[in-house]
Amino acid sequence: MDQLPARPPRLALPDAEPVVALRGLTKRFGKVLANDQITLEIRPGRIKALLGENGAGKSTLMGMLAGRLVPDAGRMEVHGREVRFASAREAIAAGIGMVYQHFMLVEAMTVAENVLLGQEPGFFLSPRDMERRVAELAAQYRLDIDPRARVGDLSMGEKQLVEILKLLARDSRVLIFDEPTAVLTPAETFRLFEALWSMTAQGKAVVFISHKLEEVLAIADEIAVLRSGKVEAELRPEEIGSKADLARIMIGKDVLLEVDRTAAEVREQVLDIRNLNGLGLTDINLDLQRGEVLAVVGVAGNGQKALVEAVCGLTQPPKDTIFILGKPWREYYADPDWKHTLSYIPEDRLGLATMRNKNLVDNMLLTTRKGFRSGPLLQKARAVADTRELVRKYDIKPGRVRVLAWQLSGGNLQKAVLARELYREPRLIVAEQPTQGLDVAATEEVWRRLLDARDMAGILLVTGDLNEALQLADRVAVMYRGRVVAQFPVTDRDQVDKIGLYMAGVTDF
Amino acid sequence: MPALRVIKRDEPWRGGALAIVLGALAFSLGAGILMLAAQGKSPVQGAVVLWQGTFGNVFALEDALRKSVPIFLCSLGVAVAFRMQVWNIGAEGQFALGAIGATWAALTFPGLPKIVLLPVMFLAALLAGGLWALIPAWLKLKLKVSEIITTLMLNYIAILLLDYLVFGVWKDPTSFGFPMTPEFSPAAILGPIGGTRLHWGFAVCLVAGVGLWAFFRFTLLGYELKAGGEGARVARYAGLPYGFLVGFVMTVSGALAGLAGCVETSAVLGRLQPSLMAGYGYTAIVVAWLARLEPLPIALASFLLAVLRVGVENLQLEMQIPAAYGMIMEGLILLSVLAGQFFQTFRLGRREG
């Protein structure tokens, strides 16, 4: 999306009363303070952008507003009256609706059936009547969609329009969009923006959650920046000089946590990426030696995921672009050894790194099983003993090996994954958002373990947390729209100061 | 506002599996007896007849034991595939192919001594059932066709193939036009154990059950199958050979159903005829879910469902209940077990505030 559509002239609704007011909302998850005393006002006829990094607390905040989460403290007011939502249904009844990243549609039904699902007037339905109602609604907000089309046949952008229509049909006055452009093509993004403008022109309030700076600058009437669960700033687009300024506010400079770090001895090359094009990536050239940490940073959704999945064998890269431990990708993945090879610590701890309904022994075996074979048999007793030892050494609570993966807290589950992967004595570690959602103590431990692991491995650290990157890395590579726009040693202070700019795609200054 | 609400459990429900199964059985039996009332029959009398035709009668119990053999073997096979989340509902067809394989061996080498012929029949049955099940595995991996559809459709093809053989090329010329093969030679018959009415198929069940239990518990491949059940993405993460595993479970699954077909043909019928196809392959699916895919509970559940079959047959005779009643009961049990699994992850509690 290189040119965004020009913003149409705004309707003047200067001092309209807020539809929704949040006063001092606070939400904790265990030790993590996800939202800290948040106060915000949402006004009719305006688009309010909520900007922040992953884990800044955007989704938690909107979850409370949409009735999915109950706040621990603070109040919510709709039209000046205090409300408490016990479910999403109650929020919708109060006129607050949300379009999630993952659509909740019945693929086998038509657009009209989906839109009116759950609010049919009686036992007998008139498809023609339903289609007419939905067509009128779509025309009113200038949404281009055929009410008779089957949802399964629609593009992502069209499905999103169906979600919007569902909210409009329920007379929602506040429409919340969670990262709405993540799944859209540039052309569909244009159309979504036009729909948002058309809705605000008719008095709806829109909340636009995003971490894409240019989009926020293009469409927002008001911008609230969230960082570490707090409202860091409330701005109008006119007040912002450039994307870079906005990026600086979003990322911040304050160091939250520090670790002592001494350089490790740099040895042989363990990863080499040459001219990688495809999979949404352009011209990627990276290399990594044993003994060093290379941090790949960037705003989420700029190609980091594709890079990690290709390196870690989940998707197949083009030929002769990725070399792992000196071998071409295909040769390496033909039959990788369990030990002294690549360890992948994925962001998705419960869905990918572990089996949620299996105990710690079974989960330990997931990547180490070949180390416990004798002939066709599995040495279960030794696996139990070694798991027990790891649980003790890494202090994985609640300290039993029969506990199922889903019963562990995020921090303990991550320690379990780390324990298993380091048990393999890897030569190359790919760590993806390794401390996301962890508290300070767990974060520090993960960092320490990773730094210690440099003796045996080279570490590719993919993170959205800039502080983490600067604390751990020897070198930093910044990704923007599938490219590495800058790569430099962490000692180069000049360059480090410009990371915010690079992340926003600004390279000419 | 209702006073109850659904709450997600923090801990797995200890003993929940058993409670759900017993609850589902009680619910289905209760609903089944009430259905009699809807037919204008006395539910009380129905319950009494059902009891007399099952646990109240030694012959009925023996009959149930014999019927539980094919159900058990098919269900073991189905459970192997289900553990890896491969939805093989083709046990019925694989059972038919096993019977065809065994019959081919029995008709081709009637003169062989028993100690050679029976193993040849078993081998032919294992191969026929296993290869038949490999077709949907191949379609799933190469063309991404849902195995649910292909295994089901192959059932009809297998049954038609069996009909073609017994109505045509293998038809006994002395059967007065009845569709059946000639009787097997005595060497092809799996005989009774000692002086009992039970046949050596029970020994086959014991070996298969213990073997499979040990396979899943002690072997690397068994572990990989369980892990592979988490899906293709996790399999790729863990470096599991997903395609091989899918092919393997389908082959084992089909081979076990084929084994059931061989035992049933050889020990019970002594020839191949269409009455062989009594729907054991479908009952096996109900059994597998009732038993949560574990071998020992599968044995118990196989017996229970066999008892139900025998009891319903008696009900048909004594009270003129339609034949579909048995199938309705099985369907009820399966659906209530599946619905009951909701309570494994959720519980009902009081609404807060």
Chai-1 contact restraints between the chains, C-beta under 6 A:
chainA,res_idxA,chainB,res_idxB,connection_type,confidence,min_distance_angstrom,max_distance_angstrom,comment,restraint_id
A,L314,B,R236,contact,1.0,0.0,6.0,A-B,restraint_1
A,L352,B,Y237,contact,1.0,0.0,6.0,A-B,restraint_2
A,M355,B,E230,contact,1.0,0.0,6.0,A-B,restraint_3
A,L366,B,A227,contact,1.0,0.0,6.0,A-B,restraint_4
A,L366,B,A238,contact,1.0,0.0,6.0,A-B,restraint_5
A,T367,B,A238,contact,1.0,0.0,6.0,A-B,restraint_6
A,R373,B,L220,contact,1.0,0.0,6.0,A-B,restraint_7
A,P376,B,T219,contact,1.0,0.0,6.0,A-B,restraint_8
A,L377,B,F218,contact,1.0,0.0,6.0,A-B,restraint_9
A,L377,B,T219,contact,1.0,0.0,6.0,A-B,restraint_10
A,L378,B,L220,contact,1.0,0.0,6.0,A-B,restraint_11
A,L378,B,Y223,contact,1.0,0.0,6.0,A-B,restraint_12
